[in-house]
Amino acid sequence: MNFDLSQFDEYREDNRREVKKANGGLPISLWDTYSAFANCYGGIIILGVKEEKDGSWKTTGLQNASKLQKDFWDTINNSKKVNINLLSEDDVELYEVGDNKDIIMVIYVPMAKREQKPVYINNDIFNGTFRRNYEGDYHCTRLQVKTMLRDQTERTMDMEVLDKVPMEDLNYDTIHGYRNSHRSLKEGHPFERLSDHEYLRSIGAAAISEEDGKLHPTAAGMLMFGDEYNIVRHFPEYFLDYREDLDPATRWSDRLQSSSGEWSGNVCDFYFRVYNKIIKDIKVPFKMVGGERVDDTPVHKALREALANCLINADYHGLRGVVIRKEPDNLVLANPGYVRTGKKQMRLGGESDPRNKALMKMFNLINIGERAGSGVPNIFNVWADEGWEEPIIEERFDPDRTVLSLSFKKKVTIKNGEKKVTKKSDEKKVTKKTQEKYDAILNAMQPDKWYKTSEFETIAGVKESRIKVLLKDLAEQGLIESTGSTKGKMYKKVNV
């Protein structure tokens, strides 16, 4: 992200720009913002500028810019104030602005690498770690800080050996089903003749414990091949949920939950059960190869990638669990955990940094998942080839959550002279005031509870007609769901 002095009059404060007057020296809040930008996607802090009521900027200037610049470097290199300095000399610049030649200081804060997070201040990791959203800087919860700490290491969470767990706690029906898939896809593979225990050790589902020298499941082995009631002993927040909402007259057309007790509830069985459900409506063109019909298409492969990516990158210590929601023209895949490479890099591909490396290996062995980080770009390419609306990657914080939305609707195209121009559906511009109303409504809604329209009038401080518009917007965004007729309509928060 760059700062262009020629564009100064057009700038507004946003998710990655922050202005501060700094009349009396370095503002205390400067370091909150440094931490927040570093722990998200980076940003620019500008000293010597204030934000007007209309959101525009006005320079106030710096009285002693050179001293302020020295104070800044002294402070950021003080480990008791900031745990890590991410900046080089080129990241702090002084500019003259306007006819009065007011001096401002522009500080470029980069996104911290995974192994550098959390970036915190005041020598207090749990109270001094911040993140950024459109409302400004906010304190990270203990859970968010612990997630960053877990993500620092190259050994991912799922490689942990569960020393107290016997091999018998795994579900061998699932294991044998997985082995059959592996055998059929890679006939003659060296692992084929191994015993179950040797096989599980070879694929990373089990390991020798340093504690007793015996073979025990790894966290990945438990997630992939365990029974739900055993998995939750090690991952209390573990939850897998598939929801099929194809008929507006019913609440759910189909639902599959890991906690139902009707099946194993593990990641492996969830993957195959859900994949078979989401491809039911995919049209397969007639194609013959070597005298045999091929029923696989690029769309099938992309859906496998999307589902595996969701499960491989989930933080199974995180809140709300994995939720897959199928709608008539849309598929939404949501998992706990922020994007380790960053949302932009996830879209570009080429850099693979899975949250669960052992799970990824197990999926790779049965030809699911892309090790080179090309899975997500491939999904975008397939959607473009099909002429469908571009997929949307959304990253939410508090709790951390990654959401991938795949639309099966065709892009709208219009003719402009002799050229065809692809026209994306216009995104509704949301003002800060409207966003505050959205947030007030969502924050007031308890999970799994239905609300009447009238209940939100006091919460949002607006009349019923305006409430109806706000609720309609939230429903279109997939954040709430509705039921009932116009007069008796009820609303409930969607936990994705």
Helices and strands as residue ranges (DSSP letters): G 5-10, E 17-20, H 29-39, E 43-47, E 49-51, E 57-59, H 65-76, G 89-91, E 92-97, E 102-109, G 114-116, E 130-133, E 136-139, H 142-152, G 157-159, G 167-169, H 172-185, G 190-193, H 196-202, E 206-208, E 215-217, H 219-225, H 228-234, E 240-244, E 254-257, H 267-278, E 288-289, E 292-293, H 298-312, E 322-327, E 330-336, H 343-348, H 357-365, H 375-386, E 392-396, E 401-407, E 412-416, E 419-423, H 432-444, E 451-452, G 453-456, H 457-460, H 464-476, E 480-483, E 490-493
